[in-house]
């Protein structure tokens, strides 16, 4: 996997206060730091989506915009 090496890149984003509380609660339930929890959650979503797209499965109709089949 491409991310098997050292985690050295810093990516920051803002969340609401409620989201921060909920993320911290979920991390605590998994007995992980917030940073580790966010890494695992992001990796799962990223590579899950990449695998789904590489198999040709499209789950949203918004992808039709990129297929060139619009009325125009």
C-alpha positions as CSV (number, residue, x, y, z in Angstrom):
1,X,0.0,0.0,0.0
2,X,1.3,3.5,-0.8
3,X,1.0,4.7,2.8
4,X,3.0,2.0,4.5
5,X,5.9,4.3,5.2
6,X,6.3,6.9,7.8
7,X,3.5,9.4,8.3
8,X,5.2,12.7,7.7
9,X,2.7,14.9,5.9
10,X,0.6,17.2,7.9
11,X,-3.0,17.9,6.7
12,X,-5.2,20.2,8.7
13,X,-8.9,20.9,8.4
14,X,-11.6,22.5,10.5
15,X,-14.6,20.8,12.0
16,X,-17.5,22.0,14.1
17,X,-17.4,21.8,17.9
18,X,-19.9,18.9,17.8
19,X,-17.9,17.0,15.2
20,X,-14.8,17.4,17.3
21,X,-16.6,16.0,20.4
22,X,-18.0,13.1,18.4
23,X,-14.6,12.3,16.8
24,X,-13.0,12.3,20.2
25,X,-15.7,10.0,21.6
26,X,-15.3,7.6,18.7
27,X,-11.5,7.6,19.1
28,X,-11.9,6.9,22.8
29,X,-14.2,4.0,22.1
30,X,-11.6,2.5,19.8
31,X,-8.9,3.3,22.4
32,X,-6.9,5.4,19.9
33,X,-5.6,8.9,19.8
34,X,-7.6,11.3,17.7
35,X,-4.8,11.6,15.2
36,X,-4.6,7.8,14.8
37,X,-8.4,7.5,14.5
38,X,-8.5,10.2,11.8
39,X,-5.7,8.5,9.9
40,X,-7.4,5.1,9.9
41,X,-10.8,6.6,9.1
42,X,-9.4,8.6,6.2
43,X,-7.3,5.7,4.9
44,X,-10.4,3.4,5.0
45,X,-12.5,5.9,3.1
46,X,-9.8,6.8,0.6
47,X,-8.7,3.3,-0.4
48,X,-12.2,1.9,-0.2
49,X,-13.3,4.6,-2.7
50,X,-10.3,4.0,-4.9
51,X,-11.0,0.2,-5.0
52,X,-14.7,0.8,-5.8
53,X,-13.9,3.2,-8.6
54,X,-11.3,0.9,-10.1
55,X,-13.9,-1.8,-10.3
56,X,-16.2,0.4,-12.4
57,X,-18.8,0.7,-9.7
58,X,-20.4,4.2,-9.5
59,X,-22.6,4.9,-6.5
60,X,-23.6,8.5,-7.3
61,X,-25.4,10.0,-10.3
62,X,-23.0,13.0,-10.2
63,X,-20.4,11.0,-12.0
64,X,-22.5,11.3,-15.2
65,X,-21.3,14.9,-15.5
66,X,-17.8,13.6,-16.3
67,X,-18.9,10.9,-18.7
68,X,-19.6,13.4,-21.6
69,X,-23.2,12.2,-22.0
70,X,-24.9,15.4,-21.1
71,X,-27.5,17.2,-23.1
72,X,-25.6,19.8,-24.9
